[in-house]
Amino acid sequence: MPSRAASPSPGDRVETVVAAVSEALADALSLVLPVWCAGCDASGRTLCRACAAVLQSEAATHRTVGGLSVHSALRFEGVAARAIRALKEDGRTSLARPLGALLPPLVRRAGWDDAVLVPLPTSRAAFRRRGYAVPELLARRSGLTSRRMLRAGGSTADQRLLGADERARNVRGTITVRGALPDAPLVLLDDVVTTGATLGEARRALESAGGRVVGAVTVAETPRRFSPAVRQ
């Protein structure tokens, strides 16, 4: 299996530069503008000590979704949900550091220390709206070895409005592999897992290209949306 990744295209390089500049600007603004806790609205910190302690104290979960082993650090509720929404929708990129720090223990616990993290791709529409790709930002802040290997293409309906089967049909064929794959086990990374449809499509794309996907990690899971058939 080839181990040397193909050179990024000019479009990919521009996207990377734009994301880096957007993240730097957002982090710089957080130093000069009033800051409040994403978890409880207390002033003075991006995440206060009490809310940070809540995130650190939550027990990690493990689910098998569509045959894929998925480890999540948090449940998507309370402080965790507020922090993730602030990162995704409010441009508060500084939250990627405490949230990304929750990922290495998941990887170690699963025995995937030699794996390469593969962030799920962000649609162009979401990237234009935010200026950064949330899974890639989390991967960088986690300190784990990661590589951009996937590209999102085609148009999809809003996943939040769909059920499990509809989500799977909605994302089918929308993820492709970019460049050559490393000769190493691969672990998918996303911010939140709901039904696992997007993780499943990413796994299909990588394995079709000869990759070996051993599992996935996410910052949070939405347990309410798992059906009894996939809760294991």
C-alpha positions as CSV (number, residue, x, y, z in Angstrom):
1,M,0.0,0.0,0.0
2,P,1.5,3.4,-0.9
3,S,2.6,5.5,2.1
4,R,3.5,8.8,0.4
5,A,0.6,11.3,0.3
6,A,0.0,13.2,-2.9
7,S,0.9,16.9,-3.0
8,P,-2.1,19.1,-2.1
9,S,-3.8,21.0,-4.9
10,P,-3.7,24.8,-5.1
11,G,-7.4,24.9,-4.0
12,D,-6.5,22.7,-0.9
13,R,-3.6,25.0,0.0
14,V,-5.8,28.1,-0.2
15,E,-8.4,26.4,2.0
16,T,-5.8,25.5,4.5
17,V,-4.4,29.1,4.6
18,V,-7.9,30.6,4.9
19,A,-8.7,28.2,7.8
20,A,-5.4,29.1,9.6
21,V,-6.0,32.8,9.3
22,S,-9.6,32.6,10.4
23,E,-8.6,30.6,13.5
24,A,-5.8,33.0,14.4
25,L,-8.2,36.0,14.0
26,A,-10.9,34.3,16.2
27,D,-8.3,33.5,18.9
28,A,-6.9,37.0,18.8
29,L,-10.3,38.6,19.1
30,S,-11.0,36.5,22.2
31,L,-8.1,38.2,23.9
32,V,-9.5,41.8,23.4
33,L,-13.3,41.2,23.5
34,P,-15.3,40.3,26.6
35,V,-15.2,36.6,27.2
36,W,-17.8,34.4,28.9
37,C,-17.9,30.7,29.7
38,A,-19.5,28.7,27.0
39,G,-21.0,26.3,29.6
40,C,-22.6,28.7,32.1
41,D,-22.1,32.3,30.8
42,A,-19.9,33.3,33.7
43,S,-17.6,36.1,32.7
44,G,-13.8,36.0,32.4
45,R,-13.1,32.6,30.9
46,T,-13.8,30.7,27.7
47,L,-14.6,27.7,29.9
48,C,-14.8,28.3,33.7
49,R,-13.2,25.8,36.1
50,A,-16.5,24.4,37.1
51,C,-17.6,23.7,33.6
52,A,-14.2,22.3,32.6
53,A,-14.4,20.0,35.6
54,V,-17.8,18.8,34.4
55,L,-16.4,17.8,31.0
56,Q,-13.4,16.1,32.6
57,S,-15.6,14.1,35.0
58,E,-17.9,12.6,32.4
59,A,-17.5,8.9,31.7
60,A,-16.5,8.1,28.1
61,T,-18.9,5.9,26.2
62,H,-18.5,3.1,23.6
63,R,-20.9,2.2,20.9
64,T,-20.8,-0.1,17.9
65,V,-22.6,1.7,15.1
66,G,-23.0,-0.2,11.8
67,G,-20.1,-2.5,12.7
68,L,-17.8,0.5,13.6
69,S,-16.4,0.9,17.1
70,V,-17.1,4.5,18.2
71,H,-15.6,6.0,21.4
72,S,-17.0,9.3,22.6
73,A,-15.8,11.5,25.5
74,L,-19.1,13.2,26.3
75,R,-22.9,13.0,25.9
76,F,-24.3,15.8,23.8
77,E,-26.2,17.6,26.6
78,G,-25.7,20.3,29.2
79,V,-22.3,21.9,29.3
80,A,-20.9,19.7,26.6
81,A,-23.7,20.6,24.1
82,R,-23.3,24.3,24.9
83,A,-19.5,24.2,24.4
84,I,-19.7,22.3,21.1
85,R,-22.4,24.6,19.7
86,A,-20.3,27.6,20.7
87,L,-17.3,26.1,18.8
88,K,-19.4,25.2,15.7
89,E,-21.8,28.1,15.4
90,D,-20.4,31.0,17.4
91,G,-16.8,31.0,16.1
92,R,-15.3,30.3,19.5
93,T,-12.3,28.4,18.2
94,S,-10.5,28.6,21.6
95,L,-12.9,25.8,22.8
96,A,-11.2,23.4,20.4
97,R,-8.3,23.1,22.8
98,P,-10.2,21.8,25.9
99,L,-12.5,19.7,23.7
100,G,-9.6,18.3,21.6
101,A,-7.8,17.4,24.8
102,L,-10.5,14.8,25.5
103,L,-9.6,12.7,22.5
104,P,-6.1,11.3,23.3
105,P,-7.5,9.2,26.3
106,L,-10.1,7.7,24.0
107,V,-7.4,6.6,21.5
108,R,-5.2,5.2,24.2
109,R,-8.1,3.3,25.9
110,A,-9.0,1.7,22.6
111,G,-5.4,0.6,21.9
112,W,-5.1,2.8,18.8
113,D,-1.9,4.6,19.7
114,D,-0.2,3.7,16.3
115,A,-3.2,4.9,14.3
116,V,-3.6,8.1,12.2
117,L,-6.6,10.3,13.0
118,V,-8.7,11.1,9.9
119,P,-11.0,14.1,10.5
120,L,-14.3,13.9,8.7
121,P,-14.6,16.5,5.9
122,T,-16.6,19.6,6.1
123,S,-18.9,20.7,3.3
124,R,-17.9,23.8,1.3
125,A,-21.0,25.5,2.5
126,A,-20.2,24.9,6.2
127,F,-16.6,25.9,5.6
128,R,-17.6,29.2,4.0
129,R,-20.1,29.9,6.9
130,R,-17.6,29.2,9.7
131,G,-14.2,29.8,8.1
132,Y,-12.8,26.6,9.5
133,A,-13.4,22.9,9.6
134,V,-14.4,21.8,13.1
135,P,-13.1,18.1,13.0
136,E,-9.7,19.3,11.6
137,L,-9.4,22.0,14.2
138,L,-10.1,19.4,17.0
139,A,-7.6,17.1,15.5
140,R,-4.9,19.7,15.5
141,R,-5.7,20.8,19.1
142,S,-5.7,17.1,20.3
143,G,-1.9,16.8,19.6
144,L,-2.5,13.4,18.0
145,T,-1.1,12.4,14.6
146,S,-3.7,13.3,12.0
147,R,-4.0,13.8,8.2
148,R,-6.6,15.2,5.9
149,M,-7.6,12.3,3.7
150,L,-11.2,12.9,2.8
151,R,-13.1,15.4,0.7
152,A,-16.9,16.1,0.9
153,G,-18.7,16.6,-2.4
154,G,-22.2,16.9,-3.7
155,S,-25.2,18.5,-2.0
156,T,-27.0,17.0,0.9
157,A,-30.1,17.8,3.0
158,D,-29.8,19.0,6.6
159,Q,-29.0,15.8,8.5
160,R,-30.6,17.2,11.6
161,L,-34.0,16.9,10.0
162,L,-33.6,13.2,9.0
163,G,-34.0,9.8,10.6
164,A,-31.3,7.1,10.6
165,D,-32.1,5.5,7.3
166,E,-32.7,8.8,5.6
167,R,-29.3,10.1,6.9
168,A,-27.5,7.0,5.4
169,R,-29.1,7.6,2.0
170,N,-28.4,11.4,2.2
171,V,-24.7,11.0,2.6
172,R,-24.2,7.9,0.4
173,G,-21.5,8.6,-2.2
174,T,-20.7,12.1,-0.9
175,I,-17.2,11.5,0.6
176,T,-14.1,10.7,-1.5
177,V,-10.5,10.0,-0.7
178,R,-7.8,12.7,-1.4
179,G,-4.3,11.5,-2.2
180,A,-2.5,8.3,-1.2
181,L,-3.3,6.5,2.1
182,P,-0.7,5.7,4.7
183,D,0.3,2.2,5.6
184,A,-1.2,2.5,9.1
185,P,-4.5,1.9,10.9
186,L,-7.0,4.8,10.5
187,V,-9.3,6.2,13.2
188,L,-12.1,8.5,12.1
189,L,-12.7,11.7,14.0
190,D,-15.9,13.8,14.2
191,D,-17.2,16.3,16.7
192,V,-20.6,14.6,17.4
193,V,-22.0,11.2,16.4
194,T,-25.8,10.8,16.1
195,T,-26.7,7.8,13.9
196,G,-23.2,7.2,12.6
197,A,-24.3,7.6,8.9
198,T,-21.4,10.0,8.1
199,L,-18.9,7.9,9.9
200,G,-20.1,4.9,7.9
201,E,-19.8,6.7,4.6
202,A,-16.2,7.9,5.5
203,R,-15.3,4.4,6.4
204,R,-16.7,3.1,3.1
205,A,-14.6,5.6,1.1
206,L,-11.4,4.8,2.9
207,E,-11.8,1.1,2.8
208,S,-12.7,1.2,-0.9
209,A,-9.4,2.9,-1.5
210,G,-7.5,0.3,0.4
211,G,-7.4,1.9,3.9
212,R,-7.8,0.0,7.2
213,V,-10.3,1.7,9.4
214,V,-10.2,0.4,13.0
215,G,-12.7,2.7,14.6
216,A,-13.8,6.2,15.4
217,V,-13.6,8.8,18.1
218,T,-15.9,11.8,18.7
219,V,-16.1,14.5,21.3
220,A,-19.7,13.7,22.0
221,E,-22.6,11.3,21.2
222,T,-26.3,11.9,21.1
223,P,-27.6,8.8,22.8
224,R,-31.2,9.7,22.4
225,R,-31.0,9.2,18.7
226,F,-29.5,5.7,18.7
227,S,-32.1,3.0,18.1
228,P,-32.0,-0.2,20.1
229,A,-30.6,-2.0,17.1
230,V,-27.3,0.0,17.2
231,R,-27.0,0.6,20.9
232,Q,-24.5,-2.1,22.0
